[in-house]
Amino acid sequence: MKKKKSVYEGRVRARSRDNLGDGQDSFLDVVSNLVGVLIILIMVAGVRVRNATSASESSPRSSAIETSSSDSSAARARVEYVRAVAALETLSERARRTQDETRQFNERAALVEQQADGAEAEYRAIFNKSAELEAMLEREAQRQGASEQETYALKSTLIEREHRRDDLTRERAALVAARPSAIKMENIPTPISQRVADGREGFFRLKNGRISHIPLNAFQERVQLNFKNYKGELKPGRIENKIGPVDDYNFQYYVDLSAVRDGAGMNYYFEFKYGECQPTREPLGEEVDVALTDPNSVFRNRLLKYSRDDTTITFFLYPDSYRYLNDVKRFVLSLGYMIAIRPLPADAPVAVSPQGTSSATY
């Protein structure tokens, strides 16, 4: 940036050097001229006094009038000479005072000039700082201008993209509206169904969106053990008993006792007729989501106790839980088990009897 001219500098230099210097020279010239004039007057007066004295001494015979006139002229000359000497002394004193005042004035002028130089240097520093600030402000203004242009360009791009997004959203909505509704179908491989004749079988109930384990195998073993060591009266007829609870189920069952006489004596036979699993409370079991996803769920712990090699997992399924069947089926099959489903009416109990049918695997 081009440096601006200092107006203050011109003023100070003109006042402190040119004007003050010219005024001092003019004043000293006037004083010198006055002193010179006085010296000339004194010299003239001295010459006149000397001439008058010489004339009076060289003409002793002159008349009294001439003598009186010469004396009068000499007296006036002496008076003028004294006055001139006094005036010269006065002017000399004034000249000395003027010189002292001039010297003091010059000293003050030098001090003022020094102060003016300091002020000028300070002004120059302020001026330079101001110039730097102006340059910085100008650069900042240019930078802000470029930033504003960039911001404007970004805003324009953003607005354009928002319009494009809105257009794509409307286009997508139109395509979705025009697309025919699709039905999602999931294919879960199903093995060939067969009756569970050999091997073990594990039992679970799927009701009210909950899975519970039915300890039917344990109940059947306990029934056989009870009648193997039967201590009651051996009278033919029906025997009713109840065992449990196990896993929150009781087992109510009926057995027929018959007697046959042969040559060796009386033989007694027990025939299982009917057994019913009765829950101790409702709702019973874990919610399906918890049972399938929680690694520590009761369902998982009971399920993993059965062998995958020879065990079919049978679910007694009620109408209110049909929607959970696919998830349960997918989970059990993923673990390598065979699965069987026994649908039941809403009010039917879980029961077993010799007249019943075997489960069929999926």
Secondary structure by P-SEA (a helix, b strand, c coil): cbbbbbaaaaaaaaaaccaaaaaaaaaaaaaaaaaaaaaaaaaaaaaaaaaaaaaaaacccccaaaaaaaaaaaaaaaaaaaaaaaaaaaaaaaaaaaaaaaaaaaaaaaaaaaaaaaaaaaaaaaaaaaaaaaaaaaaaaaaaaaaaaaaaaaaaaaaaaaaaaaaaaaaaaaaaaaccbbbbbbbccccccccccccbbbbbbbcccbbbbbaaaaaaaaaaaaaacccccccbbbbbbcccccccbbbbbbbbbbbbbccccbbbbbbbcbbbbbbccccccccccccccccccaaaaaaaccccccbbbbbbcccccccaaaaaaaaaaaabbbbbbbbbcccccccccccbbbbbcc
